[in-house]
Amino acid sequence: MKSDENKFKFQKAIGLVLLIPSSVVLLFGLIGGIFSTDGLNIILGTLLISGTPLIFGAILYFNAKKKLLFNESIKYEKTVLNAATKNSGILNIALLSQETSLSLNESKKILDEFTIKGYCTVEVNDNGVVEYYFTSMLKE
């Protein structure tokens, strides 16, 4: 998993290396074409020179970014499920934050996403604390 993450980070960096200079060349070519008497040829030439690396860089960058976000969400899912298992299937925001490296805001966001997806239910206990019940993990 760590090697995949490094691979995607490398692809994202290569995408940026291709994307940024190509964008600059394209921008200057378009500006030069606008103010030139032979503008159409300059614009077409610039598109031919910078278009391929620009497109390839964008594809690399955005695909790698999407895969990194997906891997991160899987990591958080496992973290939350491990904490729920450890606490007999009942979590609250503070408890999840205390037992993981997640902040309170991140814990709330992730637990709310779990609720929306139907992985847990939400109830308020007698003390007014919002608790998330993972019914498949509840211990009798």
Secondary structure, 3 states (H helix, E strand, C coil): CHHHHHHHHHHHHHHHHHHHHHHHHHHHHHHHHHCCCCHHHHHHHHHHHHHHHHHHHHHHHHHHHHHHHHHHHHHHHHHHHHHHHHCCCEECHHHHHHHCCCCHHHHHHHHHHHHHCCCCEEEECCCCCEEEECHHHCCC
